[in-house]
Amino acid sequence: MPHVHAVAPGRVNLIGDHTDYTGGFVLPMAVDRYTEIRGVVGGDRIKLVSHDMHEPLDISTLVDQPHKVDPTWGRYVAGVAAELAALGTSIPPGIDGNIVTDIPIAGGLSSSAALEVATALALGFDGSTVELARLCQRAENRSSGVPTGIMDQFAIAAGIDDHALLIDCDALTVTPVPIPPDVEIVVCFIAQRTLVGSAYADRVAECARAEIEIGPLRHATPHDAARIAEPVVRARASHVTSENQRVLDFADALRVGALAEAGRLMVESHASLRDQFETSTPLMDATVERLVATPGVYGARMTGGGFGGCVVALTEPGTLEHGWVVRAVEGAGVTVT
């Protein structure tokens, strides 16, 4: 039976949070921390042991309720298997193998999306990058119940060495944006978090309410958002509409090496997520303030869905002694022998 080795990187989002599920713009990059699945393909069961989790996973390849699978980490694997089966082309094969990762679990660097993408490739997914991202997004929505957007899975599948990815989440296109060679991107871990049980779904619903009033937020402006009567919904729309423009401006700043401007936009984005979208935490706010006050730091912001996780900083090389310096890398891949 064939042996498979699937590798999927994590991701950090430089700017553009809570815009993907309204078809807006984001600017993440795949980073040099990975989830790997190695195993023997065949049979009708998925048997995986995670070196980071105590309980192994042993499920049928035909699973119709992935959100009920135990252990809970296996729900992401089960969701992928269920989505592969739903394609209707064939029953996904089983696998007997193991998982290793150096992506911090529940740290806001998309460990769950990396697991989904690696699982899909290990189980024989054969399609385009966009199709892979869509399948794994559906798997996460189905297995976790959280209505997340497509950014994480798309960034992990489509990564490009030394480039951030300007993703249009409506057209599902990627424009590579070179990372200037004279900067470092540093990730600072703040606190573990999970979007399951958080207010993430509330934010999605509030954006949907805004769209009932002013139409798709992708095409709306901050002036349009200001017309919304309900204060909370107005604030959510204000963030999304201004954040979309910040993403485009940030990409332009990176292209020409305007690092001070890029940093300013990161700080502005964090303030919007803190005040308009209310997804930051006091500890994240304090970390951003400390980083921004550090000589050599151009800018910093929370990254990912919020409610904990990580802060990302754009700095001169060697500025920060603590944190992970991450590099933009190629997207997920698989080898079969």
Secondary structure, 3 states (H helix, E strand, C coil): CCEEEEEEEEEEEEECCCCHHHCCEEEEEEEEEEEEEEEEECCCEEEEEECCCCCCEEEECCCCCHHHCCCCCHHHHHHHHHHHHHCCCCCCCCEEEEEEECCCCCCCCCHHHHHHHHHHHHCCCCCCHHHHHHHHHHHHHHHHCCCCCCHHHHHHHHCECCEEEEEECCCCEEEEEECCCCCEEEEEEEECCCCCCCCHHHHHHHHHHHHHHHCCHHHCCHHHHCCCCCHHHHHHHHHHHHHHHHHHHHHHHHHCCCHHHHHHHHHHHHHHHHHCCCCCCHHHHHHHHHHHCCCCEEEEEEECCCCCEEEEEEECCCCCCCCEEECECCCCEEEEC
